[in-house]
Amino acid sequence: MSIIVPFFRGTKPRLSPKHLDISNSQIARNCNLKRGILAPVFNLEGQVPNPIPKAGDIRSIYKLDSGEWLYWANDVDVVKSAASSSDRIMFTGDSYPKQTDQALATSGDISTYPTQTKRLGLPKPDQPLSVQLSPASVADDAELERSTSYVYTYVTEWGEESEPSDPTGNIDVKTGQGCLLSNFRLPTLDGVAVTHFRLYRLNSGDTGAEYQLIPWSDAAADMPASETDYLDELKDSELSSEILQTENWSRPEDDVKGLIHTGNGIFFCFKGKDIFVSESFIPYAYSWKFKLSVPSEIVGLGHFDQTVVVLTKDKAHLIAGIDPSSLSMDKLSFNQSCVAKKSIVNIPGGVLYAAPDGLTLIGPAGVSMLTRPLYTKEQWQTLEPEKLISFYHDGQYFGFFEGTNRGIIYDFELQDIVNIELAGKKVYGGYVDTEDDALYLLTFDDTNYRIERWEGSATPMSYLWKSKDSFYSIAINMGAARIIGTQSALSPLAFRLYADGNLFSTNSITSEEAFRLPSGTLARDWEFEIEGSAEVYEVRVSTSIGDLQNGY
């Protein structure tokens, strides 16, 4: 009688050790099983700067396209600009919503990154303009040239434009008169830097009255913010063809979080039970007309294709549409809340998140609980899913439990689990860089925080793999074993054999030669475990050397 393991897979804790397939394991720790062999995962590799020089706790990291790292003390959500030519990023979770670029973020000492930021969004000018006719009076028989009003907006060096001021009162302008505009007020809100004002005049046309841009000069459309007044003497025909677009373009509220960006150019964030929706491809402009609400407190947002998944403390909702003014929202009947914001991760098949009963996927094909065949509800709860930080990398799901050295890897093809234990390191965050196909972890060794690349080192971790419980109808003695692999005197394997749950034999294996096991012990249940870092291709355990060779 023989136990032959020609293929190595991960764990399925839900199943009894006796009912596992021969290739599945009771324990698979720090194992790389992607090729079907038993191999180690490799150690982490520290990234520059190492350690992170920023004082205090670190909870979020982000890698700029230029290679520099940014780090925050809070749970921060970062998205790139929708413009392909821009290196700007936007983020929520660090006080009010902010934005920066490579030059601003790295303008100071590395310990201060991101050194400089700007507020995401602009306030509305808080007072209307003052208008005086110039000259104040003209001849009594002068004709009425127009009846109009004015608004102005703020403009930044990045071309962002604010919601307009309230309009001035209606002004009757006669032939020979102009309008002297004053009372331009700069914003005082933190993080806002305005370089220009943009002026608009109400003008009647074929399609009705609209606010039309007043060009500052022949060379520039916008009025420098250093100017204090402007004399408008332009005829209607001399106005720009550009129409005011920013009405209702409110800035995002200070305490929103969870910023995401979908493929259709719309940005979403949330606060409490409310979802805030941007204008298309304008991440700083959020109209109150687009706001959506759900019955339960929102935990976080994810998305697939052009659909946003709103995960709450109750049921999930889906937001669909390509125009922010006509989005639709539906509530899912699936009754599994989200227990951890950091557990939400977008994958090719949808949005994954930690629910009370297991790791759950919401996607185009519907809703499924991926870990239902792997964990009972009680086993899943023991893992502390409320601490999960999730990543999708190299076609696999990586989940690390915040503040611990523990993690799990879920293989979508094989549908099993490998457990990870990092020696002397706790995980608090991470970042997946799709350009260099790397997962970076934010680790803490009780002294320093570091950014470390997953499997970036050439030094392997030590793995532990324990077989299923092979049981027989009669008691037998296992007398010999053989391990086919790359073990050697420099890279030995520890082989431990258990009989009826008790440790029966321990061997240090340095070659592929068959070896004998102690005799005189009869048992019905046999299990083995292998510990080391050498690759293993096959394990055979038999009642005798002859059976071992023949595979009986």
Residue pairs with C-beta under 8 A, 6 or more apart in sequence:
1 472
1 476
1 542
1 543
1 547
1 552
2 540
2 541
2 542
2 543
2 547
2 548
2 551
2 552
3 22
3 467
3 470
3 478
3 526
3 528
3 539
3 540
3 541
3 542
4 22
4 538
4 539
4 540
4 551
5 22
5 23
5 467
5 538
5 539
5 540
6 23
6 537
6 538
7 23
7 36
8 23
8 25
8 28
8 31
8 33
8 36
8 37
8 38
8 465
8 536
9 21
9 23
9 24
9 25
9 28
9 33
9 36
9 414
9 416
10 24
10 25
10 28
10 31
10 33
10 409
10 411
10 414
10 416
10 417
10 418
11 24
11 25
11 26
11 27
11 28
11 374
11 416
11 417
11 418
11 419
12 20
12 24
12 373
12 374
12 416
12 417
13 374
13 375
13 379
13 417
14 373
14 374
14 375
14 376
14 379
15 24
16 469
17 26
17 468
17 469
17 527
18 468
18 469
18 471
18 525
20 26
20 468
20 469
21 468
22 467
22 468
22 470
24 416
24 468
25 465
25 466
25 467
25 468
26 466
26 467
26 468
26 469
26 527
27 419
27 464
27 465
27 466
27 529
28 416
28 417
28 418
28 419
28 463
28 464
28 465
28 466
29 418
29 419
29 420
29 421
29 463
29 464
29 465
30 40
30 41
30 418
30 419
30 420
30 421
30 461
30 462
30 463
30 464
31 38
31 39
31 40
31 41
31 418
31 463
31 464
31 465
32 39
32 40
32 41
32 418
32 463
33 39
33 411
33 414
33 418
34 411
37 535
37 536
37 537
38 463
38 465
38 485
38 530
38 535
38 536
38 537
39 463
39 535
39 536
40 460
40 461
40 462
40 463
40 532
40 533
41 420
41 455
41 460
41 461
41 463
42 455
42 456
42 457
42 458
42 459
42 460
42 461
43 455
43 456
43 457
43 459
43 460
43 461
44 422
44 425
44 441
44 443
44 452
44 453
44 454
44 455
44 456
44 457
45 452
45 453
45 456
45 457
46 450
46 451
46 452
46 453
47 69
47 440
47 450
47 451
47 452
47 453
47 456
49 69
49 110
49 451
50 450
50 451
51 448
51 449
51 450
52 58
52 69
52 71
52 448
52 449
52 450
52 451
53 110
53 111
54 71
54 111
54 112
54 113
54 449
55 111
56 73
57 73
57 428
57 449
58 71
58 72
58 73
58 428
58 429
58 442
58 444
58 449
59 72
59 73
59 74
59 75
59 76
59 428
59 429
59 442
60 71
60 72
60 74
60 75
60 76
60 78
60 93
60 429
60 442
61 69
61 70
61 71
61 72
61 429
61 430
61 431
61 440
61 442
61 451
62 69
62 70
62 71
62 76
62 78
62 89
62 91
62 431
63 69
63 70
63 431
63 433
63 440
64 70
64 87
64 89
64 102
64 105
64 106
65 87
65 102
65 435
66 87
66 102
66 106
68 102
68 105
68 106
68 110
68 113
69 113
69 451
70 78
70 105
70 113
70 114
71 113
71 442
71 449
71 451
72 93
72 94
74 93
74 94
75 93
75 257
75 341
75 342
76 91
76 92
76 93
76 94
77 91
77 92
77 93
77 257
77 258
77 259
77 260
77 269
78 89
78 90
78 91
78 259
79 89
79 90
79 91
79 259
79 260
79 261
79 267
79 283
80 88
80 89
80 261
81 87
81 88
81 89
81 90
81 283
82 261
82 265
82 267
82 281
82 283
83 281
86 101
87 101
87 102
88 99
88 100
88 101
88 158
89 99
89 100
89 101
89 105
90 97
90 98
90 99
90 120
90 259
90 267
90 283
90 284
91 97
91 98
91 99
91 259
92 98
92 120
92 252
92 256
92 257
92 258
92 259
92 269
93 257
94 117
95 254
96 119
96 120
96 190
96 191
96 254
96 255
97 119
97 120
97 121
97 251
97 252
97 254
97 256
97 259
97 269
98 117
98 118
98 119
98 120
98 191
99 117
99 118
99 119
99 120
99 283
99 284
100 114
100 116
100 117
100 118
104 114
104 115
104 116
104 117
104 118
105 113
105 114
105 115
105 116
105 117
106 113
106 114
106 115
107 115
107 116
108 115
108 116
109 115
117 191
118 156
118 191
118 192
118 193
119 189
119 190
119 191
119 192
119 251
120 251
120 252
120 283
120 284
121 250
121 251
121 252
121 284
121 285
121 286
122 154
122 156
122 160
122 161
122 162
122 163
122 187
122 192
122 194
122 251
122 284
123 154
123 162
123 163
123 187
123 189
123 192
123 251
124 162
124 163
124 164
124 165
124 250
125 152
125 153
125 154
125 162
125 164
125 165
125 185
125 187
126 165
126 185
127 165
127 166
127 183
127 185
128 150
128 151
128 165
128 166
128 167
128 168
128 183
129 150
129 151
129 152
129 165
129 168
129 181
129 182
129 183
129 184
130 168
130 181
130 182
130 183
131 150
131 168
131 169
131 171
131 179
131 180
131 181
132 179
132 180
132 182
133 171
133 173
133 177
133 178
133 179
133 180
134 177
134 178
134 179
134 180
134 231
135 176
135 177
138 174
138 175
138 176
138 177
139 176
142 174
142 175
142 176
142 177
143 174
143 175
144 172
144 173
144 174
145 173
145 174
145 175
145 177
146 172
146 173
146 203
146 204
146 236
147 170
147 171
147 172
147 173
148 170
148 171
148 173
148 179
148 201
148 202
148 203
149 167
149 168
149 169
149 170
149 171
149 201
149 202
150 167
150 168
150 171
150 179
150 181
150 199
150 200
150 201
150 202
150 232
151 164
151 165
151 166
151 167
151 168
151 199
151 200
151 211
151 244
152 164
152 165
152 181
152 184
152 197
152 198
152 199
152 200
153 161
153 162
153 163
153 164
153 165
153 197
153 198
153 200
153 244
153 246
154 161
154 162
154 187
154 192
154 194
154 196
154 197
154 198
155 161
155 162
155 194
155 195
155 196
155 197
155 198
155 222
156 192
156 193
156 194
156 195
157 193
157 195
160 284
161 198
161 245
161 246
161 249
162 246
162 249
162 251
163 246
163 247
163 248
163 249
163 250
164 200
164 211
164 244
164 246
164 247
167 202
171 179
173 179
178 231
178 232
178 233
179 231
179 232
180 229
180 230
180 231
180 232
181 199
181 229
181 230
181 231
181 232
182 228
182 229
184 197
184 223
184 225
184 227
184 228
184 229
186 194
186 225
187 194
194 225
195 224
195 225
196 222
196 223
196 224
196 225
197 222
197 223
197 224
197 225
197 227
198 213
198 221
198 222
198 223
199 213
199 214
199 216
199 223
199 230
199 232
200 211
200 212
200 213
200 214
200 244
201 211
201 212
201 214
201 232
201 234
201 239
202 209
202 210
202 211
202 212
203 209
203 210
203 211
203 212
203 236
203 239
210 243
210 244
211 243
211 244
212 239
212 240
212 241
212 242
212 243
212 244
213 221
213 239
213 240
213 241
213 242
213 243
213 244
214 230
214 232
214 234
214 239
214 240
215 221
215 234
215 238
215 239
215 240
216 222
216 223
216 224
216 230
221 240
221 242
223 230
246 285
248 287
248 288
248 289
249 279
249 282
249 284
249 285
249 286
249 287
250 285
250 286
250 287
250 288
251 284
251 285
251 286
252 269
252 276
252 284
252 286
253 271
253 276
255 271
256 269
256 270
256 271
256 276
257 269
257 270
257 271
258 268
258 269
258 270
258 298
258 300
258 301
258 341
259 267
259 268
259 269
260 267
260 268
260 269
260 301
260 302
260 303
260 308
261 267
261 268
261 283
262 268
262 303
262 306
262 307
262 308
263 305
263 306
264 280
264 306
264 322
265 280
265 281
266 277
266 278
266 280
266 324
267 277
267 278
267 283
268 275
268 276
268 277
268 278
268 301
268 303
268 308
268 319
269 275
269 276
269 301
270 276
270 298
270 300
270 301
270 310
271 298
272 297
272 298
273 293
273 294
273 295
273 296
273 297
273 298
273 312
274 291
274 292
274 293
274 298
275 291
275 292
275 293
275 294
275 298
275 301
275 308
275 310
275 319
276 286
276 290
276 291
277 286
277 287
277 290
277 291
277 292
277 324
277 327
278 284
278 285
278 286
278 290
278 324
279 285
279 286
279 287
279 324
280 323
280 324
287 324
289 325
290 324
290 325
290 327
292 319
292 327
292 329
294 310
294 312
294 317
294 329
294 331
295 312
295 314
296 312
296 313
296 314
296 315
296 337
297 312
297 313
298 310
298 311
298 312
299 311
299 312
299 313
299 337
299 338
299 339
299 340
299 341
299 344
300 311
300 338
300 341
300 344
300 353
301 308
301 309
301 310
301 311
301 344
302 308
302 309
302 311
302 344
302 345
302 346
302 351
302 352
302 353
302 362
303 309
303 346
303 351
304 346
304 349
304 350
304 351
304 362
304 363
304 364
305 364
306 320
306 321
306 322
307 318
307 319
307 320
307 364
308 318
308 319
308 320
309 316
309 317
309 318
309 350
309 351
309 362
310 316
310 317
310 318
310 319
310 329
311 337
311 338
311 344
311 351
311 353
312 337
312 338
313 337
313 338
314 337
315 331
315 332
315 333
315 334
315 335
315 337
316 331
316 332
316 334
316 336
316 338
316 362
316 367
317 329
317 330
317 331
317 332
318 329
318 330
318 332
318 362
319 327
319 328
319 329
320 327
320 328
320 329
320 330
321 327
321 328
332 362
332 367
334 360
334 362
334 367
336 355
336 356
336 357
336 360
336 367
336 369
337 355
337 356
338 344
338 353
338 354
338 355
339 354
339 355
339 356
339 385
339 386
339 388
340 353
340 354
340 385
340 386
340 387
340 388
340 389
342 388
342 389
342 390
342 402
342 429
343 352
343 353
343 354
343 385
343 388
343 389
343 390
343 399
344 351
344 352
344 353
344 390
345 351
345 352
345 353
345 390
345 391
345 392
345 397
346 352
346 392
347 361
347 392
347 397
349 361
349 363
349 364
349 365
350 361
350 362
350 363
350 364
350 365
351 361
351 362
351 363
352 359
352 360
352 361
352 370
352 390
352 392
352 397
353 359
353 360
353 362
353 390
354 360
354 385
354 386
354 388
354 390
354 399
355 369
355 385
356 377
356 380
356 381
356 385
357 369
357 372
357 377
357 380
358 369
358 370
358 371
358 372
358 374
358 375
358 377
358 380
359 369
359 370
359 371
359 385
359 397
359 399
359 410
360 367
360 368
360 369
360 370
361 367
361 368
361 369
361 370
370 397
370 410
370 415
371 380
371 410
371 417
373 415
374 415
374 416
374 417
375 383
383 401
383 406
383 408
384 401
384 404
387 401
387 402
387 403
387 404
388 399
388 400
388 401
388 402
389 399
389 400
389 401
389 402
389 427
389 428
389 429
389 430
390 397
390 398
390 399
391 397
391 398
391 399
391 400
391 430
391 432
391 439
392 398
392 432
393 432
393 437
393 438
393 439
393 454
394 437
394 439
395 412
396 409
396 410
396 411
396 412
397 408
397 409
397 410
397 412
398 407
398 408
398 409
398 439
398 454
399 407
399 408
399 409
399 410
400 406
400 407
400 420
400 427
400 430
400 441
401 407
401 427
402 427
402 428
402 429
403 426
403 427
403 428
404 426
404 427
405 421
405 422
405 423
405 424
405 425
405 426
405 427
406 419
406 420
406 421
407 419
407 420
407 421
407 422
407 427
408 417
408 418
408 419
408 420
409 417
409 418
409 419
409 420
410 416
410 417
411 417
411 418
422 443
423 461
424 445
425 443
425 444
425 445
425 452
426 443
426 444
426 445
426 446
427 441
427 442
427 443
427 444
428 442
428 443
428 444
428 449
429 441
429 442
430 439
430 440
430 441
430 442
431 439
431 440
431 442
431 451
432 438
432 439
432 440
433 439
433 440
438 453
438 454
438 456
439 453
439 454
440 451
440 452
440 453
440 454
441 451
441 452
441 453
441 454
442 449
442 450
442 451
443 449
443 450
443 451
443 452
444 450
460 533
461 533
462 531
462 532
462 533
463 530
463 531
463 532
463 533
464 529
464 530
464 531
465 529
465 530
465 531
465 536
466 527
466 528
466 529
467 527
467 528
467 529
467 539
468 527
469 525
469 526
469 527
470 525
470 526
470 527
471 524
471 525
471 526
472 524
472 526
473 524
474 524
475 522
475 523
475 524
476 522
476 523
476 524
476 526
476 543
477 519
477 520
477 521
477 522
477 523
477 543
478 497
478 499
478 504
478 517
478 526
478 541
478 542
478 543
479 516
479 517
479 519
479 542
479 543
479 544
479 545
480 514
480 515
480 516
480 517
480 541
480 542
480 543
480 544
480 545
480 547
480 548
481 495
481 497
481 507
481 514
481 515
481 517
481 528
481 539
481 540
481 541
481 542
481 548
482 512
482 513
482 514
482 515
482 539
482 540
482 548
483 493
483 495
483 509
483 512
483 530
483 536
483 538
483 539
483 540
484 512
484 536
484 537
484 538
484 539
485 493
485 512
485 534
485 535
485 536
485 537
485 538
486 534
486 535
486 536
487 493
487 509
487 510
487 511
487 512
487 532
487 534
487 536
488 510
488 511
488 534
489 510
491 532
491 533
491 534
492 508
492 509
492 510
492 532
492 534
493 508
493 509
493 510
493 530
493 531
493 532
493 534
493 536
494 506
494 507
494 508
494 509
494 530
494 531
494 532
495 505
495 506
495 507
495 508
495 509
495 528
495 529
495 530
496 503
496 505
496 506
496 507
496 528
496 529
496 530
496 531
497 503
497 504
497 505
497 506
497 507
497 517
497 526
497 527
497 528
497 541
498 504
498 525
498 526
498 527
498 528
498 529
499 521
499 523
499 525
499 526
500 523
500 524
500 525
501 525
501 527
504 517
504 518
504 521
504 523
505 517
505 518
507 515
507 517
509 515
514 545
514 548
514 549
516 545
517 541
526 541
528 539
528 541
530 536
530 539
540 548
540 551
541 548
542 548
542 551
542 552
